[in-house]
C-alpha cells in the first residue's frame, strides 16, 4: 500500500530545508533524481533544481525561497463554482439537467461545467477535479424510470410499517426474497491492461449459468435454493415448502411482482397455510427496496472471483459454497440492510 504524504507547499520552512538536505544526500549516494523525488514526495524537477544549484555553488547556492504557485491557484473553477457543480452532481441526474448521458462520467461533468459557466475543461482535468472532490468511479446501481413515487411513499410510510407492526404482534419473522442468475462468463470486477489495450479473459459458453432464490431476515437468517430452470409457480412453491420446513413460527415473505409469485396456484397454496405464511408484494419497478438484491450483488461479485467456472455444475457449486458461508455470517447478512435504499427495513437493535 502506498503511503500518501502532504503537499510540500503545506510544509514549514524548517521541514523544507530538511527535505533539501536529504535530497542532496540521496543524489550523492547514487539514487536518481526521480527516485529521490518519489521517496520525499516532491517533484523530480524540484530535486533537479536543488542538485544543480548544489553542484554549481555548494550549500550556499541552494534556493531557500518557495517556488511554484500557491496551492489551489491556477484552478479554472472558482470555489463557489466548484461547490455548485458538486451540489448538482449529488442531487441531479444528467438527464434532469439536460446533459446527454445516462450517468455522471467525466465527459458528462465537463458538459455540465460548460453549460453552467461556459468553461471548457479537458476530460483529464475534470477527472482531477472529481478526485479532489471525493468522487470515485463506481458501477452504477439501476433505478427504474417507471417507478411510481407515490407507490414508494405508501410502501415506506404506510404499508411496510403496518407489516412490521403485525409481525411484532404475531411474533412473525419477516423475510425478503428474490431470484438471481449467475453466468459462468460474467466477472463484474475491473481488469488492468497496458494503455491502449483492452483487458481480456477467456470465457466459457455464455449459456452456462445457474439460478438461485434466497430469502433473508434483518436479524441475519438466510434460506436459499439453487436451480437451473426458469422460475415458475411450481418451482416457487417448492421453495416455499422448504422455507416453512426450515423455519419456526409465522413467516411474512416480501417478494417482487414476478408472475411466478402471483399465480392463482401460489395464492391458493399460501391462503391454505395462512397461519404459517403470508406473502406481501413490493412496489412495482422498485428492486432497490429489496434487501435481498444486495445479497445478489455480493454473490455475483464473489462467486467467480477466483476464476471463471467451466460448466453449469461448477457454477451451481460455487453459488452454494458462497451461500453456506453466509449461513454462519449473520452480521454480514444484516449489513445488506444498511444500504440507504433499504435502511427502512434494518434491525434497529443491531
MOJO-V687115 format. One line per field, one symbol per residue. ss: DSSP state (@ for helix, = for strand, . for the rest). A space follows every 10 residues. Layout:
# MOJO-V687115
ss->???
This chain:
# MOJO-V687115
ss->.......@@@ ..@@@@@@@@ @@@@@@@@.. ..@@@@@@@@ ...@@@@@@@ @@@@@@@.@@ @......... ........@@ @@@@@@@@@@ @...@@@... .....@@@@@ @@@@@@@... ..@@@@@@@@ @@@....... ........@@ @@@@@@@@@@ @@@@@@@@@@ ..======== ===....... .......... ........== ======.... .======... ..@@@@@@@@ @@@@@..... =====...@@ @..@@@@@@@ @.....==== =.....@@@. .@@@@@@@@@ @@@....... .@@@@@@@@@ @@@@@@...@ @@@@@@@@.@ @@@@@.....
